[in-house]
Amino acid sequence: MTSNPDILCIGSVLWDIIGRTEVNVSEHSDVAGRIARLPGGVAMNIAMTLARFGMRPAVLTAVGQDPEGLELLNACQTLGVDTHFAFQSKGLPTDRYLAIEDSTGLVAAIADAHTLEAAGDAILAPLANGRLGSATSPWQGLIALDGNLTADLLAEIAVSPLFSAANLRVAPASPGKAERLIPVMRHPSATLYVNRQEAGSLCATQFSTSAEAAQGLIAAGAARALVTDGSRDTSDAMQGQPVLTRPALVVTPRRITGAGDTFMAAHIFAESQGADRAVSLARAQSAAAAYVSFNEVTP
């Protein structure tokens, strides 16, 4: 790939190892199902979806120099994701994510993002050394930022001149990591994509609806927040604008991992094409619904 990227996806690029079964998994149970290994991670999931929509995403991430890392980079390139700016870490293994999903959704998951965390700000070098920007001429386009980065690095990004001109789109990696985003959520151009539970973690409270959660994030200093609430609805709140709330589409979920990333990617793409807030929200919900029901995801 030689074209300039349309968007930078910063964060985790790893191997997803997902075990799925059609039955309800109880504690210590051993059930039949299928196990798949595929490129994943929040940043990669967003990049893959955007590539399918016709955009040119590049990832800023850390990947080991082990055989799994080389295989992963090749797989990403095949999927239309530019990996030329990825940091290849010596002596550390490529990160992995392990999840089990049953008929009710996610049973349990373990995220091993130690190599990304160990790399620290080395993954941001292309934004500083002139390849994608510099402190005096920062990147001015879209950036999708994932919460798998360390709290220290996210705090650095929040005030860094390298991100001062970016259109920043931010997602937590999980509810347990949501609080890492508190500094960066106050970036003047940041749009947050969280679920109701993650919004509660960021605001140190409990919200009963997505609209209440979205308004709470704005009150806490966010410029804009999109809050999903499972099968209920999604709300979009923005400083100085009315809150938009749209009911979720009714589907039978067959997979969960990656649904939020698909929602975020579809929303970013819709807005990049000039769609307004209401249309962008509807398109993002449709894409996420198609994803969880194993239907074709369209922009």
PyMOL commands that set and color helices and strands:
alter all, ss='L'
color gray80, all
select helices_A, chain A and resi 42-52+67-78+114-128+151-159+161-163+175-181+184-186+196-203+210-219+259-272+277-292
alter helices_A, ss='H'
color red, helices_A
select strands_A, chain A and resi 7-10+14-20+34-40+57-60+62-64+87-89+96-102+105-112+142-146+167-171+191-195+224-229+233-238+241-247
alter strands_A, ss='S'
color yellow, strands_A
deselect
rebuild
show_as cartoon
